[in-house]
Amino acid sequence: MTTDEDLAQLVRDARDEGAAVADLGAAAARLQRAWAAQRRLAALPGEQLREVLRLQRGSVQDAT
């Protein structure tokens, strides 16, 4: 038998669909931005890529 608490949880879960879809949309947008950034980085000339790597190493060291 389904309890009132179970029914309340079912209603909450059903209402959560919109938020889940919004989260999924945001994640897809982030993924698209990451792929675009990776393509742009891959197309950089060697000198600029070395500078990017130097900056990245510096930010990693600063974080530790």
N, C-alpha and C positions, 0 to 999 in steps of 0.2 A: 504494500500500500504506500502511496506517495503522501508524505507528511507536508504540512504547511511550510515547514522550513525548506523541504525539497522543492516545492512549487515556487517559493520565493527565489530560490537560487536559480531555477529554470528561467524565471522572468528576468533576473539580473543578467544571466548569460545571453539571453535572446536580445536584450537591449544593447549589449556590448558589441554587437555586430558592426555598428557604425564606427565605433572607436577602433575596432580591429582593422576595418577597411582603411580608415584614415592612417593608421600606423603603417599598414602595408604600402600605401601610396607614398608616404614619406620615406620609407626604406627604399622603395624603388627609385625615387628621385635621388637619394643619396648615392645609390649604386650607379646611376647614370652619370652623376657628377664625378664619382671616383674613376669610372672608365674613361670619361672625357679627359680628366687630368692625366691619367696614365698615358693616353694617346699623345697628349701635348708634350709630356715629359719625354716620351720616346722619340719625338721629333726634334728635340733640342739639339743644337750643335754641341760638340764635345766640350767646349769651354764653359758654356752655360750649364751643362749637365754636371760638370765637375764642381761648379759653384753651388748648385743645388745640393749635391752630396755633402759638400763641406758644411753648408748651413744645416743640413739635416743631422750630421754628426754632432755639430755644436748644440743643437736643441736637445738631442738625446743625452748628451753629457750634462747639460744644465738641469735636466729632469731627474738625474740620479743623485 
